[in-house]
Amino acid sequence: MKRRLCPQCKIPNFYLLNEKSERRLVFVTDDFRIVPSRPGETLDGFDTTVIYCLGCSWSGSPRKTVRY
Ligand SMILES: [Zn+2]
């Protein structure tokens, strides 16, 4: 499965936040699906409209990620 990359630092590792400011590690597939990085985890309760890069200060819509 191909993963899309941060437009700034070009890594595929992102996280989401929920209302308790807890993080969920995710990646974004080529067709813009957000998938938990760890098997068995869900995205329940997490805001999937904004993703945050693990490697730099970038955050934004999953649509703003780039292809490698
Ligand atoms: Zn980044």
N, CA, C, O and the ligand as a Tripos MOL2 file, in Angstrom:
@<TRIPOS>MOLECULE
protein
  273   271    69     0     0
PROTEIN
NO_CHARGES

@<TRIPOS>ATOM
      1 N           0.8410   -1.1930    0.0000 N.3       1 MET1
      2 CA          0.0000    0.0000    0.0000 C.3       1 MET1
      3 C           0.8800    1.2490    0.0000 C.2       1 MET1
      4 O           1.7500    1.4140    0.8560 O.2       1 MET1
      5 N           0.6350    2.1300   -0.9840 N.am      2 LYS2
      6 CA          1.4500    3.3320   -1.0760 C.3       2 LYS2
      7 C           0.9810    4.3750   -0.0660 C.2       2 LYS2
      8 O          -0.2170    4.5450    0.1600 O.2       2 LYS2
      9 N           1.9330    5.0610    0.5310 N.am      3 ARG3
     10 CA          1.6230    6.0650    1.5410 C.3       3 ARG3
     11 C           1.9930    7.4470    1.0280 C.2       3 ARG3
     12 O           3.0420    7.6440    0.4150 O.2       3 ARG3
     13 N           1.1110    8.3900    1.2930 N.am      4 ARG4
     14 CA          1.3950    9.7570    0.8980 C.3       4 ARG4
     15 C           2.2800   10.4210    1.9460 C.2       4 ARG4
     16 O           2.3770    9.9610    3.0830 O.2       4 ARG4
     17 N           2.9290   11.5230    1.5320 N.am      5 LEU5
     18 CA          3.9940   12.1100    2.3450 C.3       5 LEU5
     19 C           3.6660   13.5300    2.7870 C.2       5 LEU5
     20 O           2.8640   14.2300    2.1680 O.2       5 LEU5
     21 N           4.3160   13.9340    3.8810 N.am      6 CYS6
     22 CA          4.2370   15.3220    4.3360 C.3       6 CYS6
     23 C           4.7770   16.2450    3.2370 C.2       6 CYS6
     24 O           5.8430   15.9790    2.6830 O.2       6 CYS6
     25 N           4.0500   17.3330    2.9120 N.am      7 PRO7
     26 CA          4.5310   18.2360    1.8610 C.3       7 PRO7
     27 C           5.8080   18.9900    2.2510 C.2       7 PRO7
     28 O           6.5020   19.5150    1.3810 O.2       7 PRO7
     29 N           6.1170   19.0460    3.5320 N.am      8 GLN8
     30 CA          7.3290   19.7650    3.9590 C.3       8 GLN8
     31 C           8.5320   18.8410    4.1120 C.2       8 GLN8
     32 O           9.5760   19.0820    3.5060 O.2       8 GLN8
     33 N           8.3980   17.7820    4.9190 N.am      9 CYS9
     34 CA          9.5940   16.9810    5.2220 C.3       9 CYS9
     35 C           9.5720   15.6060    4.5670 C.2       9 CYS9
     36 O          10.5170   14.8310    4.7170 O.2       9 CYS9
     37 N           8.4840   15.2950    3.8310 N.am     10 LYS10
     38 CA          8.4370   14.0970    2.9900 C.3      10 LYS10
     39 C           8.5620   12.7860    3.7750 C.2      10 LYS10
     40 O           9.1940   11.8390    3.3070 O.2      10 LYS10
     41 N           7.9640   12.7330    4.9600 N.am     11 ILE11
     42 CA          7.8570   11.4530    5.6440 C.3      11 ILE11
     43 C           6.3870   11.0270    5.6490 C.2      11 ILE11
     44 O           5.5010   11.8710    5.5070 O.2      11 ILE11
     45 N           6.1170    9.7230    5.8120 N.am     12 PRO12
     46 CA          4.7360    9.2240    5.7200 C.3      12 PRO12
     47 C           4.0420    9.0840    7.0720 C.2      12 PRO12
     48 O           2.9820    8.4640    7.1580 O.2      12 PRO12
     49 N           4.6240    9.6500    8.1280 N.am     13 ASN13
     50 CA          4.1190    9.4050    9.4720 C.3      13 ASN13
     51 C           3.3680   10.6170   10.0080 C.2      13 ASN13
     52 O           3.9210   11.7090   10.1330 O.2      13 ASN13
     53 N           2.0950   10.3970   10.3210 N.am     14 PHE14
     54 CA          1.2290   11.4700   10.8090 C.3      14 PHE14
     55 C           0.4990   11.0150   12.0560 C.2      14 PHE14
     56 O           0.5190    9.8370   12.4130 O.2      14 PHE14
     57 N          -0.1500   11.9740   12.7180 N.am     15 TYR15
     58 CA         -1.0630   11.5830   13.8030 C.3      15 TYR15
     59 C          -2.3090   12.4450   13.7580 C.2      15 TYR15
     60 O          -2.3280   13.5330   13.1820 O.2      15 TYR15
     61 N          -3.3600   11.9130   14.3930 N.am     16 LEU16
     62 CA         -4.6110   12.6420   14.5820 C.3      16 LEU16
     63 C          -4.7180   13.0130   16.0540 C.2      16 LEU16
     64 O          -4.0070   12.4660   16.8980 O.2      16 LEU16
     65 N          -5.6090   13.9440   16.3510 N.am     17 LEU17
     66 CA         -5.8890   14.2900   17.7480 C.3      17 LEU17
     67 C          -7.3720   14.0870   18.0270 C.2      17 LEU17
     68 O          -8.2110   14.2780   17.1470 O.2      17 LEU17
     69 N          -7.6870   13.6970   19.2680 N.am     18 ASN18
     70 CA         -9.0880   13.6930   19.6810 C.3      18 ASN18
     71 C          -9.3080   14.8620   20.6510 C.2      18 ASN18
     72 O          -8.4100   15.6730   20.8790 O.2      18 ASN18
     73 N         -10.5000   14.9290   21.2060 N.am     19 GLU19
     74 CA        -10.8110   16.1210   22.0170 C.3      19 GLU19
     75 C         -10.0560   16.1390   23.3410 C.2      19 GLU19
     76 O         -10.0120   17.1670   24.0170 O.2      19 GLU19
     77 N          -9.4540   14.9920   23.7200 N.am     20 LYS20
     78 CA         -8.5910   14.9720   24.9140 C.3      20 LYS20
     79 C          -7.1370   15.2420   24.5510 C.2      20 LYS20
     80 O          -6.2490   15.1030   25.3920 O.2      20 LYS20
     81 N          -6.8900   15.6270   23.2990 N.am     21 SER21
     82 CA         -5.5400   15.8670   22.7870 C.3      21 SER21
     83 C          -4.6650   14.6180   22.8190 C.2      21 SER21
     84 O          -3.4400   14.7150   22.8930 O.2      21 SER21
     85 N          -5.2930   13.4520   22.7640 N.am     22 GLU22
     86 CA         -4.5370   12.2150   22.6200 C.3      22 GLU22
     87 C          -4.1860   12.0260   21.1510 C.2      22 GLU22
     88 O          -4.9200   12.4530   20.2600 O.2      22 GLU22
     89 N          -3.0420   11.3730   20.9180 N.am     23 ARG23
     90 CA         -2.5860   11.1700   19.5500 C.3      23 ARG23
     91 C          -2.8990    9.7680   19.0680 C.2      23 ARG23
     92 O          -2.8730    8.8110   19.8410 O.2      23 ARG23
     93 N          -3.1980    9.6560   17.7730 N.am     24 ARG24
     94 CA         -3.3330    8.3490   17.1330 C.3      24 ARG24
     95 C          -2.4310    8.3660   15.9100 C.2      24 ARG24
     96 O          -2.6160    9.1850   15.0090 O.2      24 ARG24
     97 N          -1.4490    7.4610   15.8730 N.am     25 LEU25
     98 CA         -0.5260    7.4270   14.7410 C.3      25 LEU25
     99 C          -1.2240    6.8500   13.5170 C.2      25 LEU25
    100 O          -1.8880    5.8160   13.5940 O.2      25 LEU25
    101 N          -1.0640    7.5320   12.3910 N.am     26 VAL26
    102 CA         -1.7330    7.1170   11.1530 C.3      26 VAL26
    103 C          -0.8200    7.3310    9.9490 C.2      26 VAL26
    104 O           0.2000    8.0160   10.0290 O.2      26 VAL26
    105 N          -1.2190    6.7240    8.8320 N.am     27 PHE27
    106 CA         -0.6510    7.1190    7.5490 C.3      27 PHE27
    107 C          -1.7960    7.3580    6.5840 C.2      27 PHE27
    108 O          -2.9420    7.0100    6.8670 O.2      27 PHE27
    109 N          -1.4770    7.9580    5.4330 N.am     28 VAL28
    110 CA         -2.4870    8.3060    4.4330 C.3      28 VAL28
    111 C          -2.1730    7.5190    3.1700 C.2      28 VAL28
    112 O          -1.0630    7.5820    2.6420 O.2      28 VAL28
    113 N          -3.1670    6.7790    2.6930 N.am     29 THR29
    114 CA         -2.9460    5.9640    1.4960 C.3      29 THR29
    115 C          -3.0470    6.8300    0.2390 C.2      29 THR29
    116 O          -3.4800    7.9810    0.2850 O.2      29 THR29
    117 N          -2.6350    6.2420   -0.8760 N.am     30 ASP30
    118 CA         -2.6790    6.9180   -2.1620 C.3      30 ASP30
    119 C          -4.0440    7.4860   -2.5100 C.2      30 ASP30
    120 O          -4.1440    8.5160   -3.1760 O.2      30 ASP30
    121 N          -5.1080    6.8040   -2.0520 N.am     31 ASP31
    122 CA         -6.4630    7.2820   -2.3390 C.3      31 ASP31
    123 C          -7.0550    8.0550   -1.1550 C.2      31 ASP31
    124 O          -8.2730    8.1310   -0.9920 O.2      31 ASP31
    125 N          -6.1610    8.6290   -0.3300 N.am     32 PHE32
    126 CA         -6.5300    9.5590    0.7500 C.3      32 PHE32
    127 C          -7.2910    8.9210    1.9100 C.2      32 PHE32
    128 O          -7.9710    9.6160    2.6640 O.2      32 PHE32
    129 N          -7.1810    7.6190    2.0520 N.am     33 ARG33
    130 CA         -7.7390    7.0080    3.2570 C.3      33 ARG33
    131 C          -6.7560    7.1610    4.4090 C.2      33 ARG33
    132 O          -5.5430    7.0710    4.2160 O.2      33 ARG33
    133 N          -7.2860    7.3940    5.6100 N.am     34 ILE34
    134 CA         -6.4510    7.5020    6.7970 C.3      34 ILE34
    135 C          -6.5130    6.1720    7.5380 C.2      34 ILE34
    136 O          -7.5910    5.6970    7.8960 O.2      34 ILE34
    137 N          -5.3480    5.5800    7.7610 N.am     35 VAL35
    138 CA         -5.2670    4.2350    8.3170 C.3      35 VAL35
    139 C          -4.4160    4.2710    9.5800 C.2      35 VAL35
    140 O          -3.3410    4.8710    9.5780 O.2      35 VAL35
    141 N          -4.8800    3.6370   10.6650 N.am     36 PRO36
    142 CA         -4.0560    3.5860   11.8800 C.3      36 PRO36
    143 C          -2.7360    2.8690   11.6080 C.2      36 PRO36
    144 O          -2.7070    1.8640   10.8980 O.2      36 PRO36
    145 N          -1.6550    3.3810   12.1670 N.am     37 SER37
    146 CA         -0.3470    2.7530   11.9490 C.3      37 SER37
    147 C          -0.2350    1.4130   12.6590 C.2      37 SER37
    148 O           0.4420    0.5010   12.1850 O.2      37 SER37
    149 N          -0.9010    1.3060   13.7960 N.am     38 ARG38
    150 CA         -0.7980    0.0750   14.5790 C.3      38 ARG38
    151 C          -2.0330   -0.7910   14.3390 C.2      38 ARG38
    152 O          -3.1600   -0.3170   14.4840 O.2      38 ARG38
    153 N          -1.8270   -2.0550   13.9730 N.am     39 PRO39
    154 CA         -2.9590   -2.9500   13.7210 C.3      39 PRO39
    155 C          -3.8720   -3.0240   14.9360 C.2      39 PRO39
    156 O          -3.4040   -3.0850   16.0730 O.2      39 PRO39
    157 N          -5.1780   -3.0180   14.6870 N.am     40 GLY40
    158 CA         -6.1330   -3.1580   15.7760 C.3      40 GLY40
    159 C          -6.6340   -1.8480   16.3380 C.2      40 GLY40
    160 O          -7.6580   -1.8240   17.0200 O.2      40 GLY40
    161 N          -5.9370   -0.7550   16.0690 N.am     41 GLU41
    162 CA         -6.4130    0.5310   16.5640 C.3      41 GLU41
    163 C          -7.4990    1.0730   15.6370 C.2      41 GLU41
    164 O          -7.5270    0.7670   14.4450 O.2      41 GLU41
    165 N          -8.3860    1.8760   16.2040 N.am     42 THR42
    166 CA         -9.4450    2.4930   15.4080 C.3      42 THR42
    167 C          -9.2510    4.0070   15.4240 C.2      42 THR42
    168 O          -8.4170    4.5410   16.1540 O.2      42 THR42
    169 N         -10.0430    4.6740   14.6000 N.am     43 LEU43
    170 CA         -9.9920    6.1370   14.5620 C.3      43 LEU43
    171 C         -11.1910    6.7380   15.2850 C.2      43 LEU43
    172 O         -11.4680    7.9300   15.1530 O.2      43 LEU43
    173 N         -11.9020    5.9120   16.0490 N.am     44 ASP44
    174 CA        -13.1080    6.3890   16.7330 C.3      44 ASP44
    175 C         -12.7860    7.5780   17.6400 C.2      44 ASP44
    176 O         -11.8870    7.5060   18.4780 O.2      44 ASP44
    177 N         -13.5190    8.6540   17.4660 N.am     45 GLY45
    178 CA        -13.3410    9.8220   18.3200 C.3      45 GLY45
    179 C         -12.2440   10.7580   17.8620 C.2      45 GLY45
    180 O         -12.0610   11.8210   18.4550 O.2      45 GLY45
    181 N         -11.5060   10.3930   16.8240 N.am     46 PHE46
    182 CA        -10.4240   11.2540   16.3410 C.3      46 PHE46
    183 C         -10.8780   12.0840   15.1520 C.2      46 PHE46
    184 O         -11.6350   11.6160   14.3020 O.2      46 PHE46
    185 N         -10.4070   13.3110   15.1070 N.am     47 ASP47
    186 CA        -10.7380   14.2260   14.0110 C.3      47 ASP47
    187 C          -9.8790   13.8750   12.8030 C.2      47 ASP47
    188 O          -8.6580   14.0190   12.8390 O.2      47 ASP47
    189 N         -10.5170   13.4170   11.7390 N.am     48 THR48
    190 CA         -9.7560   12.9990   10.5600 C.3      48 THR48
    191 C          -9.6560   14.0960    9.4960 C.2      48 THR48
    192 O          -9.1670   13.8510    8.3930 O.2      48 THR48
    193 N         -10.1190   15.3050    9.8290 N.am     49 THR49
    194 CA        -10.0510   16.3820    8.8420 C.3      49 THR49
    195 C          -8.7010   17.0890    8.8620 C.2      49 THR49
    196 O          -8.3160   17.7360    7.8880 O.2      49 THR49
    197 N          -7.9810   16.9620    9.9840 N.am     50 VAL50
    198 CA         -6.6570   17.5760   10.0960 C.3      50 VAL50
    199 C          -5.6720   16.5130   10.5510 C.2      50 VAL50
    200 O          -5.9130   15.8120   11.5340 O.2      50 VAL50
    201 N          -4.5640   16.3970    9.8330 N.am     51 ILE51
    202 CA         -3.5070   15.4790   10.2460 C.3      51 ILE51
    203 C          -2.2660   16.2980   10.5830 C.2      51 ILE51
    204 O          -2.0440   17.3850   10.0500 O.2      51 ILE51
    205 N          -1.4610   15.7360   11.4910 N.am     52 TYR52
    206 CA         -0.2590   16.4120   11.9820 C.3      52 TYR52
    207 C           0.9460   15.5600   11.6340 C.2      52 TYR52
    208 O           0.9240   14.3410   11.8060 O.2      52 TYR52
    209 N           1.9910   16.1970   11.1460 N.am     53 CYS53
    210 CA          3.2090   15.4680   10.7900 C.3      53 CYS53
    211 C           4.0230   15.1560   12.0400 C.2      53 CYS53
    212 O           4.1560   15.9910   12.9350 O.2      53 CYS53
    213 N           4.5670   13.9380   12.0860 N.am     54 LEU54
    214 CA          5.4170   13.5640   13.2170 C.3      54 LEU54
    215 C           6.8160   14.1570   13.0960 C.2      54 LEU54
    216 O           7.5340   14.2520   14.0910 O.2      54 LEU54
    217 N           7.2070   14.5550   11.8960 N.am     55 GLY55
    218 CA          8.5900   14.9520   11.6820 C.3      55 GLY55
    219 C           8.8380   16.4440   11.6610 C.2      55 GLY55
    220 O           9.9780   16.8870   11.7960 O.2      55 GLY55
    221 N           7.7720   17.2340   11.4910 N.am     56 CYS56
    222 CA          7.9470   18.6840   11.4380 C.3      56 CYS56
    223 C           6.6750   19.3390   11.9400 C.2      56 CYS56
    224 O           5.8130   18.6690   12.5090 O.2      56 CYS56
    225 N           6.5490   20.6370   11.7360 N.am     57 SER57
    226 CA          5.4280   21.3670   12.3150 C.3      57 SER57
    227 C           4.2110   21.4080   11.3960 C.2      57 SER57
    228 O           3.2270   22.0800   11.7080 O.2      57 SER57
    229 N           4.2620   20.6940   10.2600 N.am     58 TRP58
    230 CA          3.1600   20.7790    9.3210 C.3      58 TRP58
    231 C           1.8900   20.1300    9.8650 C.2      58 TRP58
    232 O           1.9530   19.0770   10.4980 O.2      58 TRP58
    233 N           0.7400   20.7540    9.6190 N.am     59 SER59
    234 CA         -0.5470   20.0970    9.8200 C.3      59 SER59
    235 C          -1.5050   20.6250    8.7740 C.2      59 SER59
    236 O          -1.3250   21.7300    8.2610 O.2      59 SER59
    237 N          -2.5320   19.8350    8.4510 N.am     60 GLY60
    238 CA         -3.4950   20.2820    7.4580 C.3      60 GLY60
    239 C          -4.3640   19.1490    6.9770 C.2      60 GLY60
    240 O          -4.4110   18.0700    7.5690 O.2      60 GLY60
    241 N          -5.0550   19.4270    5.8800 N.am     61 SER61
    242 CA         -5.9490   18.4300    5.2990 C.3      61 SER61
    243 C          -5.1440   17.2640    4.7340 C.2      61 SER61
    244 O          -4.0630   17.4700    4.1820 O.2      61 SER61
    245 N          -5.6630   16.0370    4.8650 N.am     62 PRO62
    246 CA         -5.0000   14.8900    4.2090 C.3      62 PRO62
    247 C          -4.8110   15.1100    2.7100 C.2      62 PRO62
    248 O          -3.8970   14.5480    2.1070 O.2      62 PRO62
    249 N          -5.6710   15.9260    2.1110 N.am     63 ARG63
    250 CA         -5.5720   16.2280    0.6710 C.3      63 ARG63
    251 C          -4.3070   16.9990    0.3150 C.2      63 ARG63
    252 O          -3.9100   17.0330   -0.8500 O.2      63 ARG63
    253 N          -3.6730   17.6160    1.3030 N.am     64 LYS64
    254 CA         -2.4700   18.4060    1.0330 C.3      64 LYS64
    255 C          -1.2000   17.5630    1.0620 C.2      64 LYS64
    256 O          -0.1130   18.0670    0.7760 O.2      64 LYS64
    257 N          -1.3300   16.2820    1.4050 N.am     65 THR65
    258 CA         -0.1520   15.4300    1.3780 C.3      65 THR65
    259 C           0.2840   15.2070   -0.0690 C.2      65 THR65
    260 O          -0.4800   15.4600   -1.0000 O.2      65 THR65
    261 N           1.5020   14.7380   -0.2490 N.am     66 VAL66
    262 CA          2.0400   14.6220   -1.6050 C.3      66 VAL66
    263 C           2.4410   13.1780   -1.8980 C.2      66 VAL66
    264 O           2.6850   12.3800   -0.9930 O.2      66 VAL66
    265 N           2.5000   12.8730   -3.1800 N.am     67 ARG67
    266 CA          2.9760   11.5570   -3.5980 C.3      67 ARG67
    267 C           4.4950   11.5260   -3.5240 C.2      67 ARG67
    268 O           5.1480   12.5590   -3.6760 O.2      67 ARG67
    269 N           5.0580   10.3460   -3.2910 N.am     68 TYR68
    270 CA          6.5090   10.2600   -3.2600 C.3      68 TYR68
    271 C           7.0620   10.1780   -4.6700 C.2      68 TYR68
    272 O           8.2760   10.0990   -4.8540 O.2      68 TYR68
    273 ZN          6.6080   16.9500    7.9770 Zn       69 ZN69
@<TRIPOS>BOND
     1     1     2 1
     2     2     3 1
     3     3     4 2
     4     3     5 am
     5     5     6 1
     6     6     7 1
     7     7     8 2
     8     7     9 am
     9     9    10 1
    10    10    11 1
    11    11    12 2
    12    11    13 am
    13    13    14 1
    14    14    15 1
    15    15    16 2
    16    15    17 am
    17    17    18 1
    18    18    19 1
    19    19    20 2
    20    19    21 am
    21    21    22 1
    22    22    23 1
    23    23    24 2
    24    23    25 am
    25    25    26 1
    26    26    27 1
    27    27    28 2
    28    27    29 am
    29    29    30 1
    30    30    31 1
    31    31    32 2
    32    31    33 am
    33    33    34 1
    34    34    35 1
    35    35    36 2
    36    35    37 am
    37    37    38 1
    38    38    39 1
    39    39    40 2
    40    39    41 am
    41    41    42 1
    42    42    43 1
    43    43    44 2
    44    43    45 am
    45    45    46 1
    46    46    47 1
    47    47    48 2
    48    47    49 am
    49    49    50 1
    50    50    51 1
    51    51    52 2
    52    51    53 am
    53    53    54 1
    54    54    55 1
    55    55    56 2
    56    55    57 am
    57    57    58 1
    58    58    59 1
    59    59    60 2
    60    59    61 am
    61    61    62 1
    62    62    63 1
    63    63    64 2
    64    63    65 am
    65    65    66 1
    66    66    67 1
    67    67    68 2
    68    67    69 am
    69    69    70 1
    70    70    71 1
    71    71    72 2
    72    71    73 am
    73    73    74 1
    74    74    75 1
    75    75    76 2
    76    75    77 am
    77    77    78 1
    78    78    79 1
    79    79    80 2
    80    79    81 am
    81    81    82 1
    82    82    83 1
    83    83    84 2
    84    83    85 am
    85    85    86 1
    86    86    87 1
    87    87    88 2
    88    87    89 am
    89    89    90 1
    90    90    91 1
    91    91    92 2
    92    91    93 am
    93    93    94 1
    94    94    95 1
    95    95    96 2
    96    95    97 am
    97    97    98 1
    98    98    99 1
    99    99   100 2
   100    99   101 am
   101   101   102 1
   102   102   103 1
   103   103   104 2
   104   103   105 am
   105   105   106 1
   106   106   107 1
   107   107   108 2
   108   107   109 am
   109   109   110 1
   110   110   111 1
   111   111   112 2
   112   111   113 am
   113   113   114 1
   114   114   115 1
   115   115   116 2
   116   115   117 am
   117   117   118 1
   118   118   119 1
   119   119   120 2
   120   119   121 am
   121   121   122 1
   122   122   123 1
   123   123   124 2
   124   123   125 am
   125   125   126 1
   126   126   127 1
   127   127   128 2
   128   127   129 am
   129   129   130 1
   130   130   131 1
   131   131   132 2
   132   131   133 am
   133   133   134 1
   134   134   135 1
   135   135   136 2
   136   135   137 am
   137   137   138 1
   138   138   139 1
   139   139   140 2
   140   139   141 am
   141   141   142 1
   142   142   143 1
   143   143   144 2
   144   143   145 am
   145   145   146 1
   146   146   147 1
   147   147   148 2
   148   147   149 am
   149   149   150 1
   150   150   151 1
   151   151   152 2
   152   151   153 am
   153   153   154 1
   154   154   155 1
   155   155   156 2
   156   155   157 am
   157   157   158 1
   158   158   159 1
   159   159   160 2
   160   159   161 am
   161   161   162 1
   162   162   163 1
   163   163   164 2
   164   163   165 am
   165   165   166 1
   166   166   167 1
   167   167   168 2
   168   167   169 am
   169   169   170 1
   170   170   171 1
   171   171   172 2
   172   171   173 am
   173   173   174 1
   174   174   175 1
   175   175   176 2
   176   175   177 am
   177   177   178 1
   178   178   179 1
   179   179   180 2
   180   179   181 am
   181   181   182 1
   182   182   183 1
   183   183   184 2
   184   183   185 am
   185   185   186 1
   186   186   187 1
   187   187   188 2
   188   187   189 am
   189   189   190 1
   190   190   191 1
   191   191   192 2
   192   191   193 am
   193   193   194 1
   194   194   195 1
   195   195   196 2
   196   195   197 am
   197   197   198 1
   198   198   199 1
   199   199   200 2
   200   199   201 am
   201   201   202 1
   202   202   203 1
   203   203   204 2
   204   203   205 am
   205   205   206 1
   206   206   207 1
   207   207   208 2
   208   207   209 am
   209   209   210 1
   210   210   211 1
   211   211   212 2
   212   211   213 am
   213   213   214 1
   214   214   215 1
   215   215   216 2
   216   215   217 am
   217   217   218 1
   218   218   219 1
   219   219   220 2
   220   219   221 am
   221   221   222 1
   222   222   223 1
   223   223   224 2
   224   223   225 am
   225   225   226 1
   226   226   227 1
   227   227   228 2
   228   227   229 am
   229   229   230 1
   230   230   231 1
   231   231   232 2
   232   231   233 am
   233   233   234 1
   234   234   235 1
   235   235   236 2
   236   235   237 am
   237   237   238 1
   238   238   239 1
   239   239   240 2
   240   239   241 am
   241   241   242 1
   242   242   243 1
   243   243   244 2
   244   243   245 am
   245   245   246 1
   246   246   247 1
   247   247   248 2
   248   247   249 am
   249   249   250 1
   250   250   251 1
   251   251   252 2
   252   251   253 am
   253   253   254 1
   254   254   255 1
   255   255   256 2
   256   255   257 am
   257   257   258 1
   258   258   259 1
   259   259   260 2
   260   259   261 am
   261   261   262 1
   262   262   263 1
   263   263   264 2
   264   263   265 am
   265   265   266 1
   266   266   267 1
   267   267   268 2
   268   267   269 am
   269   269   270 1
   270   270   271 1
   271   271   272 2
@<TRIPOS>SUBSTRUCTURE
     1 MET1         2 RESIDUE 1 A MET
     2 LYS2         6 RESIDUE 1 A LYS
     3 ARG3        10 RESIDUE 1 A ARG
     4 ARG4        14 RESIDUE 1 A ARG
     5 LEU5        18 RESIDUE 1 A LEU
     6 CYS6        22 RESIDUE 1 A CYS
     7 PRO7        26 RESIDUE 1 A PRO
     8 GLN8        30 RESIDUE 1 A GLN
     9 CYS9        34 RESIDUE 1 A CYS
    10 LYS10       38 RESIDUE 1 A LYS
    11 ILE11       42 RESIDUE 1 A ILE
    12 PRO12       46 RESIDUE 1 A PRO
    13 ASN13       50 RESIDUE 1 A ASN
    14 PHE14       54 RESIDUE 1 A PHE
    15 TYR15       58 RESIDUE 1 A TYR
    16 LEU16       62 RESIDUE 1 A LEU
    17 LEU17       66 RESIDUE 1 A LEU
    18 ASN18       70 RESIDUE 1 A ASN
    19 GLU19       74 RESIDUE 1 A GLU
    20 LYS20       78 RESIDUE 1 A LYS
    21 SER21       82 RESIDUE 1 A SER
    22 GLU22       86 RESIDUE 1 A GLU
    23 ARG23       90 RESIDUE 1 A ARG
    24 ARG24       94 RESIDUE 1 A ARG
    25 LEU25       98 RESIDUE 1 A LEU
    26 VAL26      102 RESIDUE 1 A VAL
    27 PHE27      106 RESIDUE 1 A PHE
    28 VAL28      110 RESIDUE 1 A VAL
    29 THR29      114 RESIDUE 1 A THR
    30 ASP30      118 RESIDUE 1 A ASP
    31 ASP31      122 RESIDUE 1 A ASP
    32 PHE32      126 RESIDUE 1 A PHE
    33 ARG33      130 RESIDUE 1 A ARG
    34 ILE34      134 RESIDUE 1 A ILE
    35 VAL35      138 RESIDUE 1 A VAL
    36 PRO36      142 RESIDUE 1 A PRO
    37 SER37      146 RESIDUE 1 A SER
    38 ARG38      150 RESIDUE 1 A ARG
    39 PRO39      154 RESIDUE 1 A PRO
    40 GLY40      158 RESIDUE 1 A GLY
    41 GLU41      162 RESIDUE 1 A GLU
    42 THR42      166 RESIDUE 1 A THR
    43 LEU43      170 RESIDUE 1 A LEU
    44 ASP44      174 RESIDUE 1 A ASP
    45 GLY45      178 RESIDUE 1 A GLY
    46 PHE46      182 RESIDUE 1 A PHE
    47 ASP47      186 RESIDUE 1 A ASP
    48 THR48      190 RESIDUE 1 A THR
    49 THR49      194 RESIDUE 1 A THR
    50 VAL50      198 RESIDUE 1 A VAL
    51 ILE51      202 RESIDUE 1 A ILE
    52 TYR52      206 RESIDUE 1 A TYR
    53 CYS53      210 RESIDUE 1 A CYS
    54 LEU54      214 RESIDUE 1 A LEU
    55 GLY55      218 RESIDUE 1 A GLY
    56 CYS56      222 RESIDUE 1 A CYS
    57 SER57      226 RESIDUE 1 A SER
    58 TRP58      230 RESIDUE 1 A TRP
    59 SER59      234 RESIDUE 1 A SER
    60 GLY60      238 RESIDUE 1 A GLY
    61 SER61      242 RESIDUE 1 A SER
    62 PRO62      246 RESIDUE 1 A PRO
    63 ARG63      250 RESIDUE 1 A ARG
    64 LYS64      254 RESIDUE 1 A LYS
    65 THR65      258 RESIDUE 1 A THR
    66 VAL66      262 RESIDUE 1 A VAL
    67 ARG67      266 RESIDUE 1 A ARG
    68 TYR68      270 RESIDUE 1 A TYR
    69 ZN69       273 GROUP 0 **** ****
